[in-house]
Amino acid sequence: MTTKTRITRRTFSTSALAAAAALGMPHVGRAQAYPTRPVRMILPFAAGGVADVTSRLAADKLGDMLKQRFVVENMPGPGGIAAARAMASAAPDGYTLGLITNGSAISAAIYKQFPVDLVKDLQPISALGNFDLVFATNAESSYKTLGDLIKAARAQPGKLNIGTIAVGSTQNLGAELFRSSAKLEIQLIPYKTTPDVIVGLLRNDIQVMVDFYAAMRAGLTDKKLRPLAVSGTGRAPFLPDVPTVAEAGVPGYEVQSWNGLGAPTGTPQPIIETLNKAIRAVLAQPDVIKRYEDVGIIARASSPEELRKRLADEIKKWSAVIEAAKIQRL
């Protein structure tokens, strides 16, 4: 009697997969490479600004590292709403990313019905960098330090003015937080643009201005403006001799604007990990560090969890500042 070999479906499948593995062939369940096509990167800002320039640098470097193009798409609009919607509604496949910023947290805080739950609907990937506000006076001012300004404001309640751009901006809310933290009676004067604020400072219509380094760089370089303090937790590398606001007399004060990269919730974890690792490598490159510092940004990566916590904490922080300042929500 001839003995027949019985080949079951299970035996065949196992053998086939083993053969495929031996030949280096892909099979179901094996992780696919990422990315295999261009990646879209949405920015809630117009072209040409600091966020645009630094994001394009990061996109170019990520493209070089991951061997695919990262295409920046500018999607400006009130509160970053259009960009947030586009990010949150995109397929969670790693091919649509977007910038999450301190401005995103402020928008979520200041709009009564912001259409996207930034904490739940977006998956943070990594921070890209931090940038401080700079408090500055006219270079000819008698206020040589922030302490001098604080002393004068307390001696003359309601007489001194701080200039910033629009109500509800990071600059404006940073000044509001300074006023409340230092317990000062000082007037906040909003202007349309940073050049308008600088003109007001040079004309002595205001005694101090609050804005980002990049916007004030020319005036600081030309010695027309005198920096009094920076708003972060440590001294900025581009203004190493300038103290923090906390060092200068307002303990606990800290405002850092920041940029980070996110994806739609549901994006596979291996893709998030690939992007996080690549961003860390990009931000460690000396030329990236230098080019970021040139516009007042400290290149700094983070874990996804750290960025998610920061976003949630900032929404709470700015909600409290907006409520305390009685700023009307939009």
Order of alpha helices (4+ residues) and beta strands (2+ residues): alpha-beta-alpha-beta-alpha-beta-alpha-alpha-beta-alpha-beta-alpha-beta-alpha-beta-alpha-beta-beta-alpha-alpha-beta-alpha
